[in-house]
Amino acid sequence: MTASTSWLSGAARKLQTGRDVTSLFVKTEAMIPMRDGVRLHTEIFIPKKSRVALPFIFIRTPYGITDDKGHNSYFDGLIRELVDEGYVFVFQDIRGRYKSEGQFVMFRPPRGGNEKIDEGTDTYDTIEWLLKNVAHNNGRVGIMGGSYGGWLAVMAMLDPHPALKAAAEQASPADQFLGDDFHHNGAFRLSYGFEYSSRMESSKIQFHFAFDISDAFEWYLRLGALSNVNEKYFHANIPTWNDFEEHPNYDEFWRRQAVAPYLVKPTVPNLNVAGWWDQEDFYGPIKIYETLEKNDTRHLNYLVSGPWNHGGWAHGTGRSLGKIDFDSDTATYYREKVQAPWFAYWLKDRGPLTQPEALAFQTGSNKWASYEEWPPLHNITNPKLYFHSGGRLSFDPPDAGDGEGFDSYISDPAHLVP
């Protein structure tokens, strides 16, 4: 691999001083046609001072590209450490969201039967358009995104465009019944399911349900049976909520939405990113890595897991979570030392690639550790935790003289947290 120099001196300095780095780019907007004629709203940021052909960093989202003031938060977070490296950044509203045409379908399943389009074909068609219509590109594309955006990156890898050379799937859901978002191990997450489906399917932009009392927990207690949601509020107009009611068990509907059956083997180098305390999608990236690893004969499948909640790697420093201090800026480290070299290697021939098979942050020792396989099989101890009276856990087993100690509590569905 050959080394290349930074294309833009001073960009990182502008980032550190808080200046608007979008001024370093020429921004264009396009309505890119898909194979079925639907056009998707896309914003393209081309560096003003680029002197060589550059690759694309592509991010697709259902959440809107800019805020009401036209500010793009990706430049403050997820791609912050990539600005100085030299890329054409592309952001796209997915089908049916914000300024894009077409019908939005929540987590649209991959094509089957007579269906002509899915999120993968929309990605493919967009890449084809970019290669033909954006001058001075080097013919390579990297895709990235977190949560829903991570799932979109996975969809892009199922039948990838030949120019798609690298991906960073971050906290993608893998199974919405068994482990991600709407259900955790089959347990329905009422407030999450209600508010998220309302947020995404009430209009083309994000909608926030107006609760008539400040205590949402009390509101859900008063709601009563789940059938009251459609009777009183949604009136069968929110498709995802209708799916919740019609498919309370793990049936073919949920199995078709799960991504594991579609992941035969890695087709694109992929960095699976997870957060130890991700309240939404820890199951997803681990399951995707595990599934792809079974047939990873070309060594394209990697894993990173850090001390983050949902999206914690994408914004801020990652120095702490609540009152827990990790002794270093873990999110900055990921974006600067992992994500930036990852895309530089695959998209710009800058190397060598030193990414280990698995990179995990060890909480407690507060250090990053590299592993040749995941889960690790060597030099690992598995200590046991024991229950003790008084609500305590200990690595020490109870003494024989402790007797049959126990704790008790009252379980009341109307007062779940006394």
QUIPEJO-V439549 format. One record per residue. RES is the residue in one letter. SS is DSSP state (A for helix, B for strand, O for the rest). PHI is phi in whole degrees, -180 to 180 (999 if undefined). OMEGA is omega in whole degrees, 0 to 359 (none if undefined). Layout:
res: <RES RES>
ss: <SS SS>
phi: <PHI PHI>
omega: <OMEGA OMEGA>
This chain:
res: <M T A S T S W L S G A A R K L Q T G R D V T S L F V K T E A M I P M R D G V R L H T E I F I P K K S R V A L P F I F I R T P Y G I T D D K G H N S Y F D G L I R E L V D E G Y V F V F Q D I R G R Y K S E G Q F V M F R P P R G G N E K I D E G T D T Y D T I E W L L K N V A H N N G R V G I M G G S Y G G W L A V M A M L D P H P A L K A A A E Q A S P A D Q F L G D D F H H N G A F R L S Y G F E Y S S R M E S S K I Q F H F A F D I S D A F E W Y L R L G A L S N V N E K Y F H A N I P T W N D F E E H P N Y D E F W R R Q A V A P Y L V K P T V P N L N V A G W W D Q E D F Y G P I K I Y E T L E K N D T R H L N Y L V S G P W N H G G W A H G T G R S L G K I D F D S D T A T Y Y R E K V Q A P W F A Y W L K D R G P L T Q P E A L A F Q T G S N K W A S Y E E W P P L H N I T N P K L Y F H S G G R L S F D P P D A G D G E G F D S Y I S D P A H L V P>
ss: <O O O O O O O O O O A A A A A A O O O O A A A A B B B B B B B B B O O O O O B B B B B B B B B O O O O O O B B B B B B B B O O O O O O O O O O O A A A O O O O A A A A A A O O B B B B B B O O O O O O O O O O O O O O O O O O O O O O O O O A A A A A A A A A A A A A A A O O O B B B B B B B B B B O A A A A A A A A A A A O O O O O B B B B B B B O O O O O O O O O O O O B B O O B B O A A A A A A A A A A A A O O O O O O O O O O O O O O A A A A A A A A O O O A A A A A A A A O O O O A A A A A A A A O O O O O A A A A A A O O A A A O O O O O O O B B B B B B O O O O O O A A A A A A A A A A A A O O O O O O O B B B B B B O O O O O O O O O O O O O B B O O B B O O O O A A A A A A A A A A A A A A A A A A A O O O O O O O O O B B B B B O O O O B B B B B O O O O O O O O O O O O O O B B B O O O B B B O O O O O A A A O O O O O O O O O O O O O O O O>
phi: <999 -103 -83 -135 -91 -64 -84 -142 -71 93 -63 -63 -64 -63 -61 -67 -88 83 -74 -73 -75 -65 -69 -82 -123 -95 -98 -128 -118 -143 -103 -88 -76 -94 -64 -100 94 -68 -109 -111 -70 -137 -112 -121 -112 -107 -57 -69 -108 -69 -119 -133 -67 -118 -82 -102 -110 -115 -129 -112 -151 -94 -101 90 -87 -128 -85 -63 -98 80 -91 -100 -73 -60 -70 -87 -128 -54 -104 -51 -80 -98 -60 -76 -83 94 -141 -90 -95 -126 -124 -138 -76 -72 -49 83 -117 51 -90 -86 -84 94 -103 -81 -126 -59 47 -53 -64 -57 -55 -161 65 -96 -70 -100 -132 -154 -67 -67 -68 -64 -67 -58 -66 -67 -60 -59 -67 -61 -61 -88 -118 -107 -69 59 -97 -95 81 -125 -132 -117 -117 -152 162 -119 63 -58 -64 -67 -63 -63 -65 -64 -61 -67 -88 -67 -139 -74 -66 -57 -82 -77 -107 -162 -141 -133 -80 -120 56 -72 -67 -119 -155 -78 -109 -83 -153 -122 52 -75 -135 -118 54 87 -80 -70 -96 -58 -64 -65 -63 -65 -75 -73 -64 -65 -61 -93 -120 -83 -161 -75 -110 -69 -119 -119 -60 -94 -72 -89 -135 -77 -91 -64 -61 -64 -62 -70 -64 -72 -59 80 -63 -62 -63 -70 -62 -72 -64 -103 -128 -88 52 65 -96 -112 -55 -66 -64 -59 -64 -59 -69 -82 -132 -75 -117 -80 -109 -61 -58 -73 -64 -70 -79 -68 -89 -54 -63 -91 -91 -79 -159 -62 -111 -136 -55 -132 -103 -84 -119 -133 -117 -56 -114 -74 -77 -109 -138 -79 -57 -57 -63 -67 -66 -65 -59 -60 -69 -67 -64 -62 -127 -87 -75 -101 56 -111 -113 -132 -135 -132 -136 -127 -85 -125 -87 -64 80 -65 -78 -93 -138 71 -94 71 -70 -149 -136 62 -95 -90 -99 -102 70 -162 -86 -68 -71 -60 -59 -61 -66 -89 -100 -116 -66 -63 -63 -59 -73 -62 -69 -79 -104 -131 59 -99 -155 -78 -83 -107 -65 -73 -54 -139 -124 -133 -88 -90 -73 100 -79 56 -137 -81 -131 -104 -135 -85 -154 -140 -69 -65 -112 -122 56 -122 -109 -123 -69 -100 -105 -121 -75 -131 -64 80 72 -105 -117 -151 -78 -93 -69 -62 -73 -60 -82 -71 73 -98 -68 -155 -122 -133 -152 -98 -97 -132 -56 -84 -138 -68 -124 -67>
omega: <180 179 176 183 178 185 188 178 174 182 179 179 177 178 184 180 175 180 181 185 178 177 178 186 167 183 173 177 181 170 188 183 174 185 178 177 177 182 182 181 186 175 185 180 181 180 182 188 180 181 179 176 187 174 179 162 190 178 177 187 171 190 181 185 183 177 184 180 179 182 179 187 180 180 177 186 193 183 184 183 178 186 184 183 179 177 165 182 183 180 185 169 182 185 175 182 178 187 180 178 175 182 176 174 183 180 181 182 174 184 175 180 183 182 184 186 168 181 177 179 177 177 180 182 179 179 179 179 181 181 183 190 177 185 172 171 183 175 181 182 170 180 181 178 181 177 177 177 175 177 177 177 178 179 180 183 183 177 196 170 180 180 178 189 181 179 171 178 185 176 175 169 177 180 187 175 186 187 188 167 192 177 171 186 177 180 183 179 190 185 180 181 180 187 182 179 176 181 188 189 176 178 181 177 185 184 179 182 183 175 183 172 184 181 183 179 178 180 181 176 180 184 182 184 180 178 179 181 179 182 186 191 189 176 176 182 180 187 183 177 176 177 178 182 186 183 181 182 183 183 184 178 181 179 180 179 181 187 186 181 181 184 183 177 180 177 182 174 188 176 178 186 181 175 183 183 177 184 183 193 170 180 189 183 177 179 180 177 182 182 181 185 182 182 183 182 183 180 180 191 184 182 171 176 184 186 189 165 186 180 185 178 191 183 177 185 185 180 184 173 189 180 181 179 183 173 177 180 189 180 176 178 180 185 185 188 181 185 182 176 179 181 178 181 187 185 185 179 178 185 8 176 182 182 177 178 177 177 185 177 179 176 186 174 178 179 171 179 180 182 179 176 177 359 183 183 187 178 181 174 181 180 180 174 183 173 173 178 181 178 184 169 180 173 178 178 178 175 180 182 181 181 179 179 180 171 179 176 180 177 182 182 179 178 188 181 184 none>
